């Protein structure tokens, strides 16, 4: 996973890492966003439709996966009951080699919104939060206001939350046909969220406590879908939604069967760096400027995490 060639992107990404760390008081060794997380393991089984859309290897045959669930912010011990812990995150790693060195990832969170189109815009939003001008910033930036105002109820379980990939990607079929898509990850158990009253009765660690308990009783499953863009849909702006009427193709099933043991979870989380760029045959990044920026942020913070 290399850094982008563009020095301006690297500089902005470094400033974003510092800005997020400062905003949340993130300790060394933790992610500056979605710091609180847990790793799980399982398999992804693709559909026939997935293999027709993309020649990517994980759409051709069952593939081992590592899945990280997380809460928002750079606060490692944020209570599960804190509204600021939403949106929740999911990152799926498709392990494509026996040694684990070849892989591709999906990174998503539990809202279809993203505040700003560019890393520079997100950095400006962080500065506005820091200097107290966020009110006027939201007035001037409708996409940021939409993200902030989107309802984000807390899930009953990570297994009953729906996740959205906000960036577009280009699927390339074996015949060379290109299709732009966005990922959606839907729980087989159905979406279940908590009311404010129900949330108030939960423990501060209810989500992360429930995860291994649920897995001890059987697999956790999700369906992965591709929302298909039509010709007029914007593919280089994560703040622009595609109509809900767009076709969705089921790509396969995520089935999780075990949780990373307590004694190795922290170590493995420090080591793993998820990559928003596909870097695999059959899937290409779109022209969305957030992709290179997110990759740089993840790599810079990941190297700091490993060093710590």
C-alpha positions as CSV (number, residue, x, y, z in Angstrom):
1,X,0.0,0.0,0.0
2,X,2.0,3.0,-1.2
3,X,1.5,6.6,-0.5
4,X,0.1,8.7,-3.3
5,X,2.6,10.5,-5.6
6,X,1.0,13.8,-5.0
7,X,2.8,15.8,-2.3
8,X,-0.1,18.1,-1.6
9,X,-2.3,15.0,-0.8
10,X,0.3,13.7,1.6
11,X,0.6,17.1,3.3
12,X,-3.2,17.4,3.7
13,X,-3.5,13.8,4.9
14,X,-0.8,14.4,7.5
15,X,-2.7,17.5,8.7
16,X,-5.9,15.5,8.8
17,X,-4.3,12.9,11.0
18,X,-3.0,15.6,13.4
19,X,-6.3,17.4,13.3
20,X,-8.3,14.3,14.2
21,X,-5.9,13.3,16.9
22,X,-6.1,16.8,18.4
23,X,-9.9,16.9,18.2
24,X,-10.3,13.6,20.1
25,X,-7.2,13.6,22.2
26,X,-6.3,10.2,20.6
27,X,-3.5,8.4,22.4
28,X,-0.6,7.0,20.4
29,X,-1.2,3.6,19.0
30,X,-4.8,4.2,18.1
31,X,-6.7,5.2,14.9
32,X,-7.5,9.0,14.8
33,X,-11.0,8.0,13.7
34,X,-12.9,4.8,14.6
35,X,-10.4,4.1,17.3
36,X,-12.6,1.6,19.2
37,X,-12.9,-1.6,17.3
38,X,-12.9,-5.4,17.3
39,X,-11.7,-7.9,14.7
40,X,-13.6,-10.9,13.5
41,X,-13.0,-13.7,11.0
42,X,-15.1,-15.6,8.4
43,X,-15.7,-16.3,4.7
44,X,-17.2,-14.4,1.8
45,X,-19.1,-16.5,-0.8
46,X,-19.8,-14.6,-4.1
47,X,-22.8,-14.9,-6.3
48,X,-22.8,-15.7,-10.0
49,X,-23.9,-12.1,-10.7
50,X,-20.7,-10.8,-9.0
51,X,-18.5,-12.9,-11.2
52,X,-20.2,-11.4,-14.3
53,X,-19.8,-7.8,-13.1
54,X,-16.1,-8.1,-12.1
55,X,-13.2,-10.4,-12.7
56,X,-11.9,-9.7,-9.2
57,X,-10.7,-13.0,-7.6
58,X,-12.9,-12.8,-4.5
59,X,-15.9,-12.6,-6.8
60,X,-14.9,-15.9,-8.4
61,X,-14.7,-18.2,-5.4
62,X,-15.2,-18.3,-1.6
63,X,-12.5,-16.1,0.1
64,X,-11.4,-15.8,3.8
65,X,-12.2,-12.4,5.3
66,X,-11.2,-10.3,8.3
67,X,-13.8,-7.9,9.4
68,X,-13.3,-5.0,11.8
69,X,-16.3,-3.4,13.6
70,X,-15.8,0.0,15.1
71,X,-17.3,3.1,16.7
72,X,-16.8,6.6,15.5
73,X,-14.3,9.2,16.9
74,X,-10.7,8.8,17.9
75,X,-11.6,8.0,21.5
76,X,-10.5,4.4,22.2
77,X,-12.9,4.0,25.2
78,X,-15.9,5.9,23.9
79,X,-19.0,4.3,25.5
80,X,-21.2,2.3,23.1
81,X,-24.1,4.4,24.4
82,X,-22.6,7.8,23.4
83,X,-24.4,9.2,20.4
84,X,-21.0,10.4,19.1
85,X,-20.0,6.8,18.6
86,X,-22.3,6.8,15.5
87,X,-21.9,6.2,12.7
88,X,-20.5,2.7,13.3
89,X,-17.9,1.4,10.9
90,X,-17.2,-1.9,9.1
91,X,-14.0,-2.8,7.2
92,X,-13.9,-6.0,5.3
93,X,-10.5,-7.5,4.2
94,X,-10.6,-10.2,1.5
95,X,-7.5,-12.3,2.0
96,X,-6.3,-13.4,-1.4
97,X,-3.1,-15.3,-0.6
98,X,-2.1,-17.9,2.0
99,X,0.5,-15.6,3.6
100,X,-2.1,-12.8,3.9
101,X,0.0,-10.3,2.0
102,X,-2.3,-10.0,-1.0
103,X,-5.7,-8.6,-0.2
104,X,-8.4,-6.0,-1.1
105,X,-10.8,-4.2,1.2
106,X,-14.2,-2.5,1.6
107,X,-14.5,0.3,4.0
108,X,-18.0,1.5,4.9
109,X,-20.0,3.1,7.7
110,X,-23.6,3.2,8.9
111,X,-24.7,6.3,7.1
112,X,-25.0,7.0,3.4
113,X,-23.7,10.5,3.9
114,X,-20.2,11.9,4.0
115,X,-19.6,15.6,5.0
116,X,-17.2,16.9,2.3
117,X,-16.1,16.0,-1.2
118,X,-12.4,16.5,-0.6
119,X,-9.8,16.1,2.1
120,X,-9.2,19.8,2.1
121,X,-12.9,20.4,2.7
122,X,-12.9,17.9,5.6
123,X,-9.8,19.6,7.1
124,X,-11.7,23.0,6.9
125,X,-14.6,21.4,8.8
126,X,-12.2,20.2,11.5
127,X,-10.8,23.7,11.8
128,X,-14.3,25.1,12.1
129,X,-15.2,22.7,14.9
130,X,-12.0,23.8,16.7
131,X,-12.5,27.5,16.4
132,X,-16.2,27.5,17.1
133,X,-17.4,28.5,13.7
134,X,-19.0,25.2,12.8
135,X,-22.5,26.8,12.7
136,X,-21.7,29.1,9.9
137,X,-19.6,26.3,8.2
138,X,-22.6,24.1,8.1
139,X,-24.8,26.9,6.7
140,X,-22.2,27.3,3.9
141,X,-21.7,23.6,3.2
142,X,-25.0,21.7,2.7
143,X,-23.2,18.4,2.4
144,X,-21.7,18.7,5.8
145,X,-25.0,19.8,7.3
146,X,-26.7,16.7,5.7
147,X,-24.1,14.4,7.3
148,X,-24.5,16.0,10.7
149,X,-28.3,16.0,10.5
150,X,-28.8,12.5,9.2
151,X,-30.4,10.4,11.9
152,X,-27.9,8.0,13.4
153,X,-29.7,5.7,15.8
154,X,-27.6,3.3,17.8
155,X,-27.9,-0.4,16.6
156,X,-29.1,-3.2,18.8
157,X,-26.0,-5.1,17.6
158,X,-23.3,-4.8,15.1
159,X,-25.1,-7.7,13.4
160,X,-28.2,-5.6,13.0
161,X,-26.7,-2.5,11.4
162,X,-26.6,-1.6,7.7
163,X,-23.5,-0.1,6.2
164,X,-22.8,2.1,3.1
165,X,-19.7,2.5,1.0
166,X,-19.8,6.2,0.0
167,X,-17.1,6.1,-2.7
168,X,-17.7,4.8,-6.2
169,X,-15.6,2.1,-7.9
170,X,-15.4,0.8,-11.4
171,X,-16.0,-2.9,-11.8
172,X,-14.4,-4.5,-14.9
173,X,-15.8,-7.7,-16.2
174,X,-13.7,-10.5,-17.8
175,X,-14.9,-9.1,-21.2
176,X,-13.8,-5.6,-20.3
177,X,-17.3,-4.1,-19.6
178,X,-17.1,-1.2,-17.0
179,X,-19.8,-0.6,-14.4
180,X,-19.7,2.0,-11.6
181,X,-20.9,0.8,-8.3
182,X,-21.2,1.7,-4.6
183,X,-21.3,-0.9,-1.9
184,X,-24.1,-1.6,0.5
185,X,-23.8,-4.2,3.3
186,X,-27.1,-5.4,4.7
187,X,-27.5,-7.7,7.8
188,X,-29.3,-11.0,7.2
189,X,-30.8,-10.7,10.7
190,X,-32.4,-7.4,9.7
191,X,-31.8,-3.8,10.8
192,X,-32.7,-3.2,14.5
193,X,-31.9,0.1,16.3
194,X,-32.5,1.2,19.8
195,X,-34.8,4.0,21.0
196,X,-33.2,6.6,23.3
197,X,-35.0,5.0,26.3
198,X,-33.7,1.5,25.4
199,X,-30.2,2.9,24.7
200,X,-30.1,4.5,28.2
201,X,-30.7,1.1,29.8
202,X,-27.7,-0.5,28.0
203,X,-24.2,-0.9,29.4
204,X,-21.4,1.4,28.1
205,X,-19.9,-1.7,26.4
206,X,-23.1,-3.4,25.2
207,X,-22.1,-3.6,21.5
208,X,-18.7,-5.0,22.0
209,X,-19.9,-7.4,24.8
210,X,-22.7,-8.7,22.6
211,X,-20.5,-9.4,19.6
212,X,-18.6,-12.5,20.9
213,X,-21.8,-13.7,22.7
214,X,-23.7,-13.7,19.5
215,X,-20.9,-15.4,17.6
216,X,-20.8,-18.1,20.2
217,X,-24.4,-19.0,19.3
218,X,-23.8,-19.0,15.5
219,X,-22.5,-17.1,12.5
220,X,-23.2,-13.4,11.8
221,X,-24.2,-12.9,8.2
222,X,-24.5,-9.9,5.8
223,X,-25.4,-9.6,2.1
224,X,-23.1,-7.4,0.1
225,X,-24.8,-5.4,-2.7
226,X,-23.6,-3.2,-5.5
227,X,-25.7,-0.2,-6.2
228,X,-25.4,0.3,-10.0
229,X,-24.8,3.8,-11.4
230,X,-26.6,5.0,-14.5
231,X,-24.9,7.2,-17.1
232,X,-26.0,10.5,-15.5
233,X,-24.9,9.6,-11.9
234,X,-22.0,11.4,-10.4
235,X,-19.1,9.0,-9.6
236,X,-16.4,11.4,-8.4
237,X,-18.3,13.0,-5.4
238,X,-19.1,11.0,-2.2
239,X,-21.5,13.6,-1.1
240,X,-23.8,13.1,-4.1
241,X,-26.3,10.3,-3.7
242,X,-27.7,8.1,-6.5
243,X,-31.4,7.6,-6.6
244,X,-32.8,4.7,-4.5
245,X,-34.4,3.4,-7.7
246,X,-31.0,2.4,-9.0
247,X,-30.6,-1.4,-9.5
248,X,-28.8,-3.3,-6.7
249,X,-27.0,-6.5,-7.5
250,X,-26.2,-9.0,-4.7
251,X,-22.5,-9.7,-4.8
252,X,-22.3,-12.3,-2.1
253,X,-22.6,-13.3,1.6
254,X,-20.3,-12.4,4.4
255,X,-20.5,-15.1,7.1
256,X,-18.5,-14.4,10.3
257,X,-17.8,-17.3,12.6
258,X,-15.3,-16.2,15.2
259,X,-14.0,-13.1,17.0
260,X,-10.3,-12.3,17.4
261,X,-9.3,-13.4,20.9
262,X,-8.9,-10.7,23.6
263,X,-5.2,-11.3,24.0
264,X,-4.4,-10.7,20.4
265,X,-7.1,-8.2,19.3
266,X,-5.3,-5.0,20.3
267,X,-2.0,-6.1,18.7
268,X,-3.7,-7.2,15.4
269,X,-5.7,-4.0,15.2
270,X,-2.5,-1.9,15.5
271,X,-1.0,-3.9,12.7
272,X,-3.8,-4.0,10.1
273,X,-4.1,-1.0,7.7
274,X,-7.3,-1.1,5.6
275,X,-6.9,0.3,2.1
276,X,-9.7,2.2,0.4
277,X,-8.1,1.7,-3.0
278,X,-8.9,-1.8,-4.4
279,X,-5.5,-2.6,-6.1
280,X,-6.8,-5.8,-7.5
281,X,-7.8,-7.0,-11.0
282,X,-11.4,-6.4,-11.9
283,X,-11.9,-3.3,-9.6
284,X,-10.6,0.2,-10.2
285,X,-10.9,3.4,-8.2
286,X,-13.2,6.1,-9.5
287,X,-12.0,9.7,-9.9
288,X,-13.3,10.5,-6.4
289,X,-10.6,12.6,-4.8
290,X,-11.4,11.2,-1.4
291,X,-10.0,7.8,-2.3
292,X,-6.3,8.8,-2.5
293,X,-6.8,11.1,0.5
294,X,-8.3,8.3,2.6
295,X,-5.6,5.9,1.6
296,X,-2.9,8.4,2.6
297,X,-4.6,9.1,6.0
298,X,-4.9,5.4,6.7
299,X,-1.3,4.7,5.8
300,X,0.2,7.6,7.7
301,X,-1.9,6.9,10.9
302,X,-1.2,3.1,10.4
303,X,2.6,3.6,10.4
304,X,2.3,5.8,13.5
305,X,0.2,3.1,15.1
306,X,2.7,0.4,14.4
307,X,5.6,2.5,15.6
308,X,3.8,3.1,18.9
